[in-house]
Every structure is written in structure tokens, then in C-alpha cells.
Amino acid sequence: MYRPYHPPADPIVVRELTRQQEELRTRVRLEPLAAEPTLIAGCDSSFPTPDTILSVFVVLSFPKLELLEKVYHHDVVDLPYVPGFLAFREAPNLLRTYEKLQHKPDLIMVDGHGIAHPRRMGIASHLGVLLDMPTLGIAKQRLTGRYDEPAETAGSHTPLLDKGELIGEVLRTKDRVQPVFVSPGHRCDQVSAMRLAWACTKGYKLPEPTRLADKWTQEFKKELK
């Protein structure tokens, strides 16, 4: 993934973010869902300028996947981009966006990684811990780990492993289209994450919650111009 050039991060900032991330990691719980969700949210963030962030939440019924609500929040972002710590840039604005929802979801599908992260704390895990609710990550690109390419037919999947540890799965959601990387975030396990990711797939590369979050991110961005 292309990232614009940023000067090297302040080592003091990196140490403090690492400390916070390690503390958050101790609070992650990987477990089967307590109940089947009836409302699933999708969320995504983008940076219209280097200093601003736009975050979007959509809420869909499950299993019908009807869009019930969409909200956004646009704000200034103070923390510079630091590789491996993007969640600290995105999470504050995502939380402000979440507060605007009238329909509170049972689970959040996040555009990004859950535990498939070098320190097992991607944005899906980060957000799940802060909200103390079930989350899973759907990422378009690998951040860490190794995998064998799944078969070219939709529904094929292979494990994503890091030093022998299962940190996610690589799922082909559409025939002959690049796969997505599915990992649990918090209060969810890998089996549940994969089942819901596939259940929310309707012929596109991305499952509906994150696909619509991405779509509305682009639409809401037009309102800022």
C-alpha cells in the first residue's frame, strides 16, 4: 500500500504508543460470540488532507443486510502517521462517529486488521477494546504473517500464520479477485469472524458492512468540498 512520505517518528512518541498498545493488548478477548448479531456495523476512515480525518459508520440488519443508518464525523487529527500505530490516528474520530449512531450494533466489522498485526493490535482490536464490544477486521492487504494463496473460487480460504500462530485467514470473496484478510478483533473468535465475513459477502470483494462504509466514505467526502 502506498503511503506518502513522513519524517521518522519521534522515538519518545513510539515508545509511549507501544506502551499503550501493549496495555490494550492485555484486554483483548478472543472468544465465541455470546449471541448471533441482529445488527452489524461497518466502519472506515480516510484522510482527506494530511491533517484531517473522515470516519464513517453504517449499520445493517443481519442476516438480510439492509442498510439502516449511515453517519460520519470529520475532524482534525493531531497524531502524525506512525507505521504500526495507525489505530491511534483513527480511533478517536471513529469513537465520535459511533456516538452519532441511533442504531447501536451488536458487532462491528472494521476496515482493517484485528489481531493480524505485528503486536496483535490492529484497528479492529483497538476499537473493540475501547468500546468493549465484538469486532472483527476485514483488510485488503496483509500486514504481517505468511499464507498460501487460496483457490480462485469464491469461498476458498487459507490460514494466515505468524511463527506458527494462527492470526487470521485469507478469504477469496469473489472468483479470481484478490482475497481479503479476516481476523478477530475483540470478543470474537476466528471461526465467528470467518463465518460472518462470508455471510455478509454479496458478490463483491468486500463484505457489505465494510463495502458500504467505504462507499459512503467516498460520498460523504464530496460534502466536504
N, C-alpha and C positions, 0 to 999 in steps of 0.2 A: 504494500500500500504506500502511495506517495505521501510524504509529509513535507511541508515547507521547511526550509532551514530554520533552526532555532539555535541560539547560542547554548553552549553546555550549561546544564543546570547547576545551581549553587549547591555544593556538596552538603552544606548545612540543611538546605531545604530537602534534599534527597534523603538524608538521614532521618529527618523528622517524618517525612511521608512514609518511609519504610517502617518506622516505629509504629505509626498509626495503622498502617496496613497489616502489620503483624498482629496488632491487638485486635483488629476487626476479624482477622482470620480465625482467632481462637473462638469466635462467636458463631462461626458458620456451622450449620447443622445440615447434614445430608441424610435425608430420611424420606420414606414414602409419604405421599400426600395424605393429610389427615382426612380429606374428603374430596370427592370429584368436584372440580370447579364448575360453576354455572356462568361466571363472568371472567373473561380473560382479558387483561390489558396488554397492549404493546407499547413500547416507548422507544424513542430515538432522539438523538441530539445532533445538531450541526453547528458550525461556527461561521455565520455569515461574514464576519470580519475577524481578524486575529484577536480582537478584544471583546467580542460579543458572542453569546450562545443562544440558540433557539432549541427548546426542548418540546416534544410533543408526546402526549398520551392519547391512545384510542382505547375504547372499551368495546368488546364484542361479546355477544351471547355465546355460550358453548353448550351443545355442540353445533348449533345452527350457524354460528359465525356471522351473525347480523351486527352491523355497526350501530352501536347505541349512543356513543358520545366521542367527541374529539375536542381536545383543548391544547393550548400551547402557552408557553411563557418565554419571553425574550428579555435578556438582561446582560449586564456587563459581567465579564469573567476576569478575575484578578490573577489567578494562578497561571503561570506560563505552562506550555506543554512540556511535560517531562515523560520520556518513554517509560512505559510500565505503570504510570500513575495517572492515566487519563481519567480514571473514575473520580479523582478529586476535582477535576475541572468540570465534570458533567453532573455529578450527584447533587450539588446544592440547587442547581436550576431544575433538575428533574424532580426534586422534592417539592419545590414551589409549584411546579406544574401539576404534580399529583394532588396537591391540596385543592386544586380547582375542580377536580372531578366530582360530579354528582353521583355517579355510579361507582362505588368502591369495588374493585375486582377481588377475586379470590386468589388470583395468581397473576404475575407479571412476566411477560415474555420480552426480554431485553435485547435490543440490537447490540450485540457484543458478547463477550465471554463470561461464563460463570467461573468455575474452578479451573478451566483450561487456560491458565495464566501462570507465568513463572513462579509466582508466590501464591497461587491458588486464590487470587482475589481480583477477578475481573469485575467489570461494572455490574454484572448481574448479581454477583455475590455481595458486592459493596452495597448496592441499593437494597437487596433483600435484608441484610443485617440492619441497616438504618431504619427500614420500615417494619422489620420483624414479620415478613410475610413471604410466602413461597415465590421464588423466582427461578427462571432458567435463562440461559444465554443462547442466542442464535447469531453466530458470527459468519461473516462472508470469507474470512481469511484466517489461516492458522496463526496463532501467536507463539505457541510452543508445542512440543511433542512430535511424535512420528506416527505415520499411518500408511496403510496400503490403500491405493485408490479403490473406491468401491466400484462395483459393476455399473455399467452405463444405464441401467434401467432404474426408473423411479422406485424408491423404497429400499434400494440397496444401501448397506451401511457397513462401516468397518470401525474398529476401535481406534481411538486416539490415545496413545500411550506416552508417558514421560518416565523414563527409567523404570519401566515395568508397571507403573501405576496407571490405572485407567482414569483419565481426566475428562473424557468426553467421547463422542462418536461422530464420525463423518458420514453425513446423510445425503444421498442423492435424491433430491426432491422432484426432479424433472428429468426425463430421458435426455442423456447426452448434454446435460448442463452442469456447470461446476457445482460441486456439493457445498453444503453448509456444515458448520461445526456446532454441534449441540452439546451443551454441558449444563449440569445443575448449578444453580446459584446458591440458594439457601432454602431450607425447609422443603427440599425436593431431592429426589434421587435420580440417577441416570436413567433407570427404567421409565420413570414417570416423565422425565424430560423428553426422551425419545418418543414415547407414546403420544404425548401432546403435540410435539413438533410435527409429527406425521399426521395426526388427526386434524391439525389446523392448516394443512397444505391443500391448496385447491388449484393445482395446475401451474403454479408459478414457482420460481426458485425459492422465494421466501414464504414461510408460513404467514397466514393472513394477519395476525396481530402486528408482526414487525413489518410486513409489506405495506400495510395501511399506515402505520406510523411513519415509515419512510415517505410514502406518497404524500401524506398531509404535511410533513416537514417541508417538502418542496412547495406545496400550495400555500402554506402559511408564510413561507419566506417571501412570496410575492407581495404579501400585505405590508411588508417592512420597507418596500421600495417607494 
